[in-house]
């Protein structure tokens, strides 16, 4: 005959595993946000390259910069959502990425976008 304590432990284990699955899902979702923002930057660079002979020159540069700005907004949104959810969860069984790494990745991505935006105006 099973005791009530065993049932409670099994229920707690299931809850812990569900939290771990949620943490891993948030990590994958964060990666999706970063991929989307990087695709927007690639689109900005492709737009600038396709329109390099366009006159006046500032219009494709401005369009590319606007896309890069939008990509930065997408990256920040993904970072904020990930940090907000991960702050409420604990890792139990799985080894998950430390929360600080999400900030490091998002910061590096956004810094690289700023460099690319400056290069669009100066180098292209």
Buried (B, 14 or more C-beta within 10 A) or exposed (E): EEEEEEEEEEEEEEEBEEBBEBBBEBBEBBEEBBEBBBEBBEBBBEBBEEBEEBEEEEEBBEBBBEBBBBBBEBBBBBBEBBBEBBEEBEBBEEEBBEEEEBEEBBEEBBEBBEEBBEEBBEEB
